[in-house]
Amino acid sequence: MPPSSKRSWSRNLFYDHPVRDDASHFYGAQSAGKVKVYCIRCFETGMAELQRRDNDEVVAGTRQVARTRDELELFSMFYCSILPS
């Protein structure tokens, strides 16, 4: 859902949940049009934790290479419980 000019300034503190075909990016009824959001601070904290874990795994030899920021964002938004839904 594209950002709306009707959103308040506080809406700048959140990322929209990525749009998916199955409408799981909506909060409640799809007809209400309310999308799920991530607190930007929480999201960044979660990303830092995932990056730290990846680096620890590389050092321990359980992962060959750390994932890129883009890979971690995709993983975290769809599969990871480290971020609020």
C-alpha positions in Angstrom: 0.0 0.0 0.0 1.6 3.3 -1.0 2.1 5.9 1.7 -0.9 8.2 2.1 -0.6 12.0 2.4 -3.3 11.6 5.1 -1.0 9.9 7.5 0.1 11.7 10.7 3.7 12.5 11.5 3.8 9.6 13.9 3.3 7.2 10.9 6.9 8.1 9.9 8.1 5.9 12.9 6.9 2.7 11.2 7.6 0.6 8.2 4.7 -1.0 6.3 4.6 -4.8 6.3 5.5 -6.0 2.8 2.6 -6.6 0.5 1.8 -10.2 -0.1 -0.7 -12.0 -2.4 -2.4 -13.8 0.5 -3.4 -10.5 2.3 -1.4 -11.4 5.4 0.0 -7.9 5.4 -3.4 -6.6 6.6 -4.3 -6.1 10.2 -7.8 -7.5 10.7 -10.2 -7.5 7.8 -8.7 -6.7 4.4 -11.6 -4.5 3.6 -10.6 -2.2 6.5 -7.4 -1.4 4.6 -5.2 -1.4 7.8 -1.8 -2.8 7.0 0.5 -4.3 9.6 3.5 -2.2 10.5 6.9 -2.6 12.1 8.3 -0.1 14.5 11.4 1.3 12.8 13.5 1.2 16.0 12.4 -2.4 16.8 13.1 -3.5 13.2 16.6 -2.0 13.3 17.3 -3.6 16.6 16.2 -6.9 15.2 18.3 -6.5 12.1 21.4 -5.8 14.3 20.7 -8.9 16.3 20.4 -11.1 13.1 23.6 -9.6 11.8 25.4 -10.3 15.1 24.2 -13.9 15.0 25.3 -14.4 11.4 28.8 -13.0 12.3 29.0 -15.3 15.3 28.0 -18.3 13.2 30.7 -17.4 10.6 33.3 -17.2 13.4 32.1 -20.5 14.8 32.2 -22.1 11.4 28.5 -23.0 11.3 27.8 -20.5 8.5 30.1 -19.9 5.5 29.2 -16.3 4.9 27.1 -13.7 6.6 23.8 -12.8 4.8 23.5 -9.4 3.2 21.2 -6.7 4.7 18.7 -7.3 1.9 18.7 -11.1 2.5 18.2 -10.5 6.3 15.3 -8.1 5.7 13.5 -10.5 3.4 14.1 -13.3 5.9 13.0 -11.3 8.9 9.8 -9.9 7.4 8.5 -13.3 6.3 10.0 -16.0 8.6 11.6 -14.6 11.7 10.1 -14.2 15.1 12.7 -11.7 16.2 10.5 -9.0 14.8 7.0 -8.2 16.0 4.2 -9.1 13.6 
